[in-house]
Amino acid sequence: MQFTSFMAQALEEARAAGTRGEVPVGAVIVGPDGTILARAGNRTRELKDPTAHAEILALRAACKTMQSERLPACDVYVTLEPCPMCASALSQARIARIYYGAADPKSGGIAQGPQIFVHPQCHHRPEVYDEISASESRHLLEMFFKARR
């Protein structure tokens, strides 16, 4: 099977989040047949919910669609390296692969900081692919924060 990236759709969600005044992060979850199960952008401010990160919202929707708390043959595309909370949730959902854009030296949880997937208490370690559309992901974040400073 040929690899198809869904990062363009995750970037659409990130741009929409930024337009809403949210940190521009977007996520897309793709099922084993290559169809999009869920897509979301950050909504922490809108929902007044610190857990309303793009990955968590997409996980909730995909699990509902699949009628399961686990998504073992699914992939997630996210524009920013998942934080520790999101990395842990993706592990709990048994996501097969994570493709992310920009690294997050301040709050990342995969390659940075606590490195959730190498921790001995992590029961599931998805395959991780970084730097997918990283420059566009970084640019969205830089422009968002520059406009607020």
MOBEL-V141962 format. One record per run of one state. SS is the DSSP state (~ for helix, > for strand, _ for the rest). FROM is the first residue (numbers start at 1). LEN is the number of residues. Records with the same first field share a line. If there is no record, write none. Layout:
SS=FROM-LEN + FROM-LEN
This chain:
_=1-6 + 20-6 + 31-5 + 42-2 + 48-6 + 67-8 + 81-2 + 93-4 + 103-5 + 109-7 + 119-8 + 130-4 + 149-1
~=7-13 + 44-4 + 54-13 + 84-9 + 116-3 + 134-15
>=26-5 + 36-6 + 75-6 + 83-1 + 97-6 + 108-1 + 127-3
